[in-house]
Amino acid sequence: MKVQDKLHKVVDGQDLSEEEMIEVMTQVMEGKVDRSFLGAFLTALRMKGESVSEISGAARVMREKAETLNISGNGAVDTCGTGGDGADTFNISTTAAFVVAGAGIVVAKHGNRAVSSRAGSADVLKSLGVNIEADKAVVEECLKSAGIGFLFAPHMHKAMKHAADVRRELGFRTLFNLLGPLTNPAGVKAQIVGVFDAKWTAPLAHVLKNLGSQRAFVVHGEDGLDEITLTGPTSIAELNNGEVKEYSLDPSDLGLDYCSDQDLKGGSADDNAKILRELLDGAGGPKRDIVLLNAAAAITAGGKADSIKQGLEVARKSIDSGAARQKLKDLCRISNS
């Protein structure tokens, strides 16, 4: 069955099997399909709605084509969302990454420049003095010695260059927006994944299960955030020991106050870097609370807490002891060495 036949199948509204998707994506990642095919294929998938088998197959190929990083032990976590929620918040999951690292969990932070906000994780970390362009050996040293490393997507997924122009020209969300958090080059088995639409929480949890993840929280705030939010409930699909369970999490159940979406707004990369520093220095308020909440889920996924409620205490300690702030200093120093 040629790739063209698979395009026709998707256009007719049929899902591809994982094996069929692997075949198409391998050709895409090796630059063997032309732009008109790729544009049509991504558009048809988006209109049909990407299936668990299709996303799983595509993620397997992207993982296989990525740079692979060696991490001693298998306890690393990631705090990477899909982005594209259009909410213009400060960098919540990037700030949370330092809190998680401060709790003694290795964080392989996968990220890129901005999707829909003014500042993606890469933009903010660069503003903070982290060398986001560090080569693979330096990133591995960061993971080993600092307990946190930044995995800059364009460096780690060089085969993605074959799709970059088409994605840019299409200008709407495609399969690739879902793949970012599923293709961490460090092969993390635990993570918190924020998604831009609640309909993706359960499917992506099942994809992570297919890909061998052990513990994950796939989250979408009812306010539209690709984070666990503080303005109201959050839809969560939690993967634990091969089981996926779906529920709604309300911050008030954890003793946290609601806030308005205005309380979580960010700005430019420099503005957001300043917010991140202030939070690691112990600043209070809703911004601190939302960082604690998202860090708590990652800490739970990483096995340092039995529940998000318990994870909140671990997260507080990470900031208040200065451990989280030290992780930022360590990452800046080692990434530039």
MOGIUR-V988152 format. One record per pair of residues at least 24 apart in sequence whose C-alpha atoms are under 7 Angstrom apart, sorted by the first residue. I is the first residue (numbers start at 1). J is the second residue. D is the distance in whole Angstrom. If there is no record, write none. Layout:
I&J&D / I&J&D
This chain:
7&41&6 / 10&44&6 / 10&45&6 / 11&44&6 / 13&48&6 / 15&51&6 / 16&54&6 / 17&53&6 / 17&54&6 / 18&53&5 / 18&54&5 / 18&56&6 / 18&57&5 / 19&57&7 / 21&54&6 / 21&57&5 / 21&58&6 / 22&57&5 / 22&58&6 / 22&61&6 / 25&58&6 / 25&61&6 / 26&61&6 / 28&162&7 / 29&159&5 / 29&160&6 / 29&162&6 / 30&159&7 / 31&162&5 / 35&166&6 / 39&166&6 / 42&174&6 / 42&175&7 / 46&174&6 / 52&203&6 / 52&206&7 / 52&207&6 / 55&207&7 / 56&207&5 / 56&210&7 / 56&211&7 / 59&179&6 / 59&182&6 / 59&183&6 / 62&183&6 / 63&183&5 / 63&185&7 / 65&159&7 / 66&156&6 / 66&157&5 / 66&158&7 / 66&185&6 / 67&156&5 / 67&157&7 / 67&185&6 / 68&185&5 / 68&186&6 / 69&140&7 / 69&185&6 / 69&186&5 / 70&140&7 / 70&186&7 / 71&186&7 / 75&105&7 / 75&106&7 / 75&302&7 / 76&105&6 / 76&106&5 / 76&107&5 / 76&108&6 / 76&188&5 / 76&190&7 / 77&106&6 / 77&107&5 / 77&108&6 / 77&188&6 / 77&189&7 / 77&190&5 / 77&191&5 / 77&302&6 / 78&107&6 / 78&108&5 / 78&109&5 / 78&110&7 / 78&188&7 / 78&190&7 / 78&191&5 / 78&192&7 / 79&109&6 / 79&191&6 / 79&192&5 / 79&193&6 / 79&298&7 / 80&109&7 / 80&110&6 / 80&111&7 / 80&181&5 / 80&192&7 / 80&193&6 / 80&194&7 / 81&181&6 / 81&193&5 / 81&194&4 / 81&195&6 / 81&226&6 / 82&177&6 / 82&178&6 / 82&180&6 / 82&181&6 / 82&194&6 / 82&195&5 / 82&196&7 / 83&115&6 / 83&116&7 / 83&196&7 / 83&226&7 / 84&115&5 / 84&116&5 / 84&196&6 / 85&116&7 / 85&196&5 / 85&224&6 / 85&225&6 / 85&226&6 / 86&116&5 / 86&117&6 / 87&225&7 / 88&117&5 / 88&118&7 / 88&265&6 / 88&266&6 / 89&264&5 / 89&265&4 / 89&266&5 / 90&264&6 / 90&265&6 / 90&266&4 / 90&267&7 / 90&272&5 / 91&121&7 / 91&272&6 / 92&291&6 / 93&294&7 / 94&121&6 / 95&276&6 / 95&291&7 / 96&291&5 / 96&292&7 / 96&294&6 / 96&295&5 / 97&295&7 / 98&324&5 / 98&327&6 / 98&328&7 / 99&295&6 / 99&315&6 / 99&318&6 / 99&319&6 / 99&324&5 / 100&295&6 / 100&298&7 / 100&299&6 / 100&315&7 / 101&147&6 / 101&148&6 / 101&324&7 / 101&327&7 / 102&318&5 / 102&323&5 / 102&324&4 / 102&327&6 / 103&314&7 / 103&315&7 / 103&318&5 / 105&147&7 / 105&302&7 / 106&143&7 / 106&147&5 / 106&148&6 / 107&147&6 / 107&148&5 / 107&149&6 / 108&143&7 / 108&148&6 / 108&149&5 / 108&150&6 / 108&151&7 / 108&186&7 / 109&149&6 / 109&150&5 / 109&151&6 / 110&150&6 / 110&151&5 / 110&152&6 / 110&153&7 / 110&184&6 / 111&151&6 / 111&152&5 / 111&153&6 / 112&152&6 / 112&153&6 / 118&267&7 / 118&268&6 / 118&269&7 / 119&268&6 / 119&269&5 / 123&269&6 / 124&269&5 / 124&270&7 / 124&272&6 / 124&273&5 / 127&269&6 / 127&270&6 / 127&273&6 / 128&273&6 / 129&332&6 / 130&331&7 / 130&332&5 / 130&335&6 / 131&332&7 / 131&335&5 / 131&336&6 / 134&335&6 / 138&335&6 / 139&335&7 / 142&331&6 / 142&334&6 / 142&335&6 / 146&327&6 / 146&330&5 / 146&331&6 / 148&331&7 / 149&331&7 / 156&185&7 / 182&208&7 / 189&213&4 / 189&214&5 / 189&215&7 / 190&214&6 / 190&215&5 / 190&216&5 / 190&301&5 / 190&302&6 / 191&215&7 / 191&216&5 / 191&217&7 / 191&298&6 / 191&301&6 / 192&216&6 / 192&217&5 / 192&218&6 / 192&297&7 / 192&298&6 / 193&217&6 / 193&218&5 / 193&219&6 / 194&218&6 / 194&219&5 / 194&220&6 / 194&226&4 / 194&227&5 / 195&219&6 / 195&220&6 / 195&226&5 / 196&220&7 / 196&224&7 / 196&225&7 / 196&226&5 / 197&224&7 / 198&235&7 / 201&236&6 / 201&237&5 / 202&237&5 / 205&237&6 / 205&238&7 / 205&239&6 / 205&244&7 / 209&242&6 / 214&240&6 / 214&241&6 / 214&242&7 / 215&239&5 / 215&240&5 / 215&241&7 / 215&301&5 / 216&240&7 / 216&301&6 / 228&293&7 / 228&294&6 / 229&290&7 / 230&258&5 / 230&259&6 / 230&290&6 / 231&258&5 / 231&259&5 / 231&260&6 / 231&261&6 / 232&258&7 / 254&309&6 / 259&286&6 / 280&319&6 / 280&324&6 / 280&325&5 / 281&325&7 / 282&319&6 / 282&320&6 / 292&316&7
